[in-house]
Amino acid sequence: MNAQIVIDENIRHGKPIIKGTRLTVEEVLGALAGGMTYEEIADEYGITRDGIQAAIGYVASWLQGEEV
């Protein structure tokens, strides 16, 4: 698993989040799907480009059937 993505049952009901935040991978992908740029997401949610890429990588691994 990417070290920037964590799952904690006590945060956001155990959804995968960006480490050090309460921002879910789902929210990051939704923002991208909605047309926001990396820069807009970083400014809006206070995460880094690496955090955004970690969220994308997490989902890509999950879709490939890898254990994440």
N, C-alpha and C positions, 0 to 999 in steps of 0.2 A: 504494500500500500504506500502511496505517496505520503511522506511525513507531514505534508501540509494539510492533509485531509484527515479529520478525526471523527470518530463516532463515540458519543457519550450519551448514555440513556437519560442523563439528567439535563441535557441541553437539546432543545428543539425536538424532544421526543425520540431521540436516537437517530435522527437524520444525519447524514454526513455533512460536516461543516468545514469551513476554512479555519484552520487552527488559530486560536487566539481571538476568534470572533463568534458571533451567533449567526453568521451568514451561511445559509445552506448552499450546497452544490446546486440544488434545484433552482434557487433564486438567481445564482450566477448564470446558469444556462437560460433561464427565462429572460433575464436582462439581455443576453446576447441574441436570443431568438427575437426579442422585441426590437432589435436594431441598435441597441446601445453599443458604443465602441468600448474597447478595453479602457481607454482613458476616462470615459464617462463613468464606467462601472467603478474604477479605482477611486475617482473623486466622490462619487455618490455613497459608496459603501466603505471606503477607507481600507481597501485591500490593495495588494500589489499585482502587477502583471503576472508574476509567478503564481500567485494564488488563483488567478483566473485560469491560467494554463493547467494548474493542478486539478481544478474542478473538471475541466474538459478531459484531461487524461484519466481521471477517476472513472468518468462515465464511459470513455472509450474502452478501458480495461474491463469494466463491468459488462459491456455489450459483447466483448470478445469472449466472455465466459471465464475470465481469469478470476482467481480468488482475490478480492480486494478488501 
